[in-house]
Amino acid sequence: MNESGPSGVLAKALAVLQAFTVDDTTLGFAELQRRTVFPKGTLHRVLGDLVAAKLLDRVDGRYRLSGLVFELGMRASVERGLLEVATPFMEDLYVRTHELVHLGVREGSEVVYVAKMGGHQQAASPSRLGGRMPLHSTALGKVLLAHAPDDVREAVLRGPKERRAPRTITNVDVLARQLADVATTGVAFEYEESAVGIVCVASGIFGPAGELLGAVSVTGPVHRFQPNRHAAAVRAAAAGISVTLGRRAELRRH
């Protein structure tokens, strides 16, 4: 790659933007340099370009992602359309369960949380809006993994799996059996696998051509939430979202 050409400039800008996380939304120069490993002069130039392009804001000598980044993200057609359709179904699930409702999509070997809906006294879930979790450690992730391309599924099954909690499933055979069950039942469960005290049930959302677009879930504390009791409701919500997406696609064709 020619580091002085467009590809090199774009790669550097992307590295800076990706240095920000859901938890670290404002960063100083020193921390950005530590995360990007760029020379000071290079980082100064990239930061200046990003501020000039209004992709970063500089406030009191520190940097944060700008409102333009959020606006561009909301234009992502698949996630935006999915969120618009899913929101009323998620609201129904929340009213029914009074527990935390998630909407997630797969990116590589992780689930990305697109939406999160709950009240003031919700389970202390490790999920963050816009954040990521390993596919194997969440109910959402298991649904996405069960319907992922074969190479993705095999890479997760055979590769190293982070143990997020004492009950995280890292055994290949156990995880494979659970993924097979997802294909049969249409739902996936999590029992304190992403964090101690958290249980969850999820189901997949499919596009008009039968492709998996995402998944919806309900999460609650283990002492009061029984995922199996709400499996039918979550599966019905996911099916409702899928049907509505199909109708939208049909209307657009005409």
C-alpha positions in Angstrom: 0.0 0.0 0.0 1.2 3.5 -0.9 1.1 5.2 2.5 1.2 8.6 0.8 -1.7 7.9 -1.6 -5.5 7.8 -1.0 -5.5 4.3 0.4 -2.9 5.2 3.0 -4.7 8.4 4.0 -8.1 6.5 4.2 -6.5 3.8 6.3 -5.1 6.3 8.7 -8.3 8.2 9.0 -10.2 4.9 9.6 -7.7 3.8 12.3 -8.3 7.1 14.2 -12.1 6.8 13.9 -12.0 3.2 15.1 -9.9 4.2 18.1 -13.1 5.5 19.7 -15.3 2.9 21.5 -18.7 2.8 23.0 -17.2 3.5 26.4 -14.4 5.8 25.3 -16.2 8.5 23.3 -13.8 11.4 24.0 -10.0 10.9 23.7 -6.9 13.1 24.1 -4.0 13.2 21.7 -1.7 11.0 23.8 -4.4 8.2 24.1 -5.1 8.4 20.4 -1.4 8.1 19.6 -1.2 5.0 21.9 -4.1 3.4 20.2 -3.1 4.2 16.6 0.7 4.0 17.1 1.1 6.9 14.6 4.0 9.3 14.8 3.0 12.7 16.3 3.3 14.6 13.1 1.2 12.0 11.2 -1.5 11.9 13.9 -1.7 15.8 14.0 -2.3 15.8 10.2 -4.9 13.1 10.3 -6.8 14.7 13.2 -6.7 18.1 11.4 -8.1 16.6 8.3 -10.9 14.8 10.2 -11.8 18.0 12.1 -11.8 19.9 8.9 -14.1 17.3 7.3 -16.4 17.6 10.3 -16.0 13.9 11.2 -14.4 14.7 14.5 -15.1 17.5 17.0 -12.2 19.1 19.0 -13.4 20.3 22.4 -11.0 21.5 25.1 -8.1 19.9 23.4 -9.8 16.5 23.2 -11.5 14.7 20.3 -14.8 13.0 19.8 -16.8 11.6 16.9 -19.0 14.3 15.4 -22.7 14.4 14.8 -22.0 13.9 11.1 -20.6 10.4 11.8 -23.9 9.6 13.6 -25.9 11.0 10.6 -23.9 8.9 8.1 -24.4 5.8 10.2 -28.1 6.3 10.3 -28.1 6.3 6.5 -26.9 2.7 6.4 -29.9 1.3 4.5 -30.1 -2.2 6.0 -29.7 -1.2 9.7 -32.0 1.9 9.3 -34.8 0.0 7.6 -34.5 -2.9 10.1 -34.6 -0.5 13.0 -37.6 1.4 11.7 -39.6 -1.8 11.2 -38.4 -3.5 14.4 -39.1 -0.7 16.8 -42.9 -1.2 17.3 -42.3 -5.0 17.7 -39.6 -4.3 20.3 -41.9 -1.9 22.1 -44.5 -4.7 22.2 -42.0 -7.1 23.7 -41.0 -4.6 26.3 -44.6 -4.0 27.3 -45.1 -7.8 27.5 -42.0 -8.6 29.5 -40.9 -5.3 31.1 -37.3 -6.6 30.5 -34.5 -5.4 28.3 -35.1 -5.8 24.5 -32.2 -5.9 22.0 -31.9 -5.7 18.2 -28.6 -7.0 16.8 -26.8 -7.7 13.5 -23.8 -9.8 12.7 -20.5 -8.2 11.7 -17.8 -10.8 11.3 -17.6 -13.0 14.4 -19.4 -10.4 16.6 -22.9 -9.2 17.2 -23.4 -5.4 16.9 -26.2 -3.9 19.0 -28.3 -1.7 16.8 -31.0 -0.9 19.3 -31.6 -1.4 23.1 -34.9 -0.7 24.8 -35.8 -1.0 28.5 -37.0 0.8 31.6 -35.2 2.2 34.7 -34.8 -1.1 36.5 -33.3 -3.4 33.9 -30.8 -6.1 34.2 -27.2 -5.0 34.3 -26.4 -6.3 30.8 -22.9 -5.9 29.3 -24.4 -4.8 26.0 -23.9 -1.3 24.8 -25.8 0.5 21.9 -23.4 0.3 19.0 -21.2 -2.1 21.0 -20.1 -5.6 20.2 -20.0 -9.0 21.8 -18.7 -12.4 20.6 -21.3 -14.4 18.8 -20.9 -17.5 20.9 -21.5 -15.8 24.2 -25.0 -14.3 23.6 -28.5 -15.6 22.5 -28.5 -12.9 19.8 -25.1 -14.1 18.6 -26.1 -17.8 18.6 -29.0 -17.0 16.3 -26.8 -15.0 14.0 -24.1 -17.7 14.1 -26.6 -20.5 13.4 -27.6 -18.8 10.1 -24.1 -17.5 9.2 -22.2 -18.7 6.1 -20.5 -22.1 6.7 -17.0 -20.6 6.8 -18.0 -18.1 9.5 -19.7 -20.7 11.6 -16.8 -23.1 11.3 -14.2 -20.4 12.1 -16.1 -19.6 15.4 -16.6 -23.2 16.3 -13.0 -24.3 15.7 -11.3 -21.1 16.7 -10.5 -19.7 20.2 -13.5 -18.5 22.1 -13.4 -15.8 24.7 -14.8 -16.8 28.1 -16.9 -13.8 29.0 -18.3 -15.5 32.2 -17.8 -18.8 34.0 -20.7 -20.3 32.1 -19.6 -19.1 28.6 -19.8 -22.1 26.2 -16.4 -22.7 24.7 -16.8 -26.5 24.0 -17.2 -27.1 20.2 -19.6 -30.0 20.5 -21.9 -28.2 23.0 -22.0 -25.0 20.9 -22.6 -27.0 17.7 -25.6 -28.8 19.2 -27.1 -25.5 20.4 -26.7 -24.0 16.9 -28.5 -27.0 15.4 -31.3 -26.5 17.9 -31.6 -22.9 16.8 -32.2 -24.0 13.2 -34.9 -26.4 14.5 -36.7 -24.3 17.1 -36.1 -20.8 15.8 -34.9 -19.5 19.1 -31.6 -19.4 21.0 -31.0 -19.2 24.8 -28.3 -17.8 27.0 -27.9 -18.7 30.6 -25.3 -16.4 32.3 -22.9 -16.8 29.4 -22.2 -13.1 28.6 -22.3 -12.0 32.3 -23.2 -13.5 35.7 -26.8 -13.1 36.5 -28.1 -12.5 32.9 -30.4 -14.8 30.9 -31.8 -14.3 27.5 -33.9 -15.6 24.6 -33.5 -14.5 20.9 -34.9 -15.2 17.5 -33.9 -14.4 13.9 -35.2 -11.8 11.5 -35.2 -12.8 7.8 -35.3 -10.8 4.6 -37.6 -11.4 1.6 -35.1 -13.9 0.1 -34.8 -15.8 3.3 -31.5 -14.2 4.3 -30.9 -13.5 7.9 -30.8 -9.7 8.6 -30.6 -9.6 12.3 -32.1 -10.9 15.6 -34.2 -9.6 18.4 -33.9 -10.7 22.0 -35.2 -10.2 25.6 -32.8 -10.2 28.5 -33.5 -10.3 32.2 -31.9 -11.1 35.6 -31.7 -14.8 36.4 -33.7 -14.4 39.6 -36.9 -13.2 37.9 -36.7 -13.9 34.1 -37.5 -17.3 32.6 -36.4 -17.2 28.9 -38.3 -20.3 27.9 -41.6 -18.7 29.0 -41.1 -15.9 26.5 -39.6 -17.8 23.6 -42.9 -17.9 21.7 -43.4 -14.1 22.1 -39.8 -13.4 20.9 -40.2 -15.8 17.9 -43.5 -14.1 17.0 -41.9 -10.6 17.2 -39.1 -11.7 14.9 -41.5 -13.3 12.5 -43.6 -10.1 12.5 -40.6 -8.0 11.7 -39.6 -10.4 8.9 -43.1 -10.3 7.3 -43.2 -6.5 7.5 -39.8 -6.2 5.8 -41.1 -8.5 3.1 -44.2 -6.4 2.5 -42.0 -3.2 2.3 -39.8 -4.9 -0.3 -42.8 -6.0 -2.3 -44.3 -2.5 -2.3 -41.0 -1.0 -3.5 -41.0 -3.4 -6.4 -44.3 -2.1 -7.5 
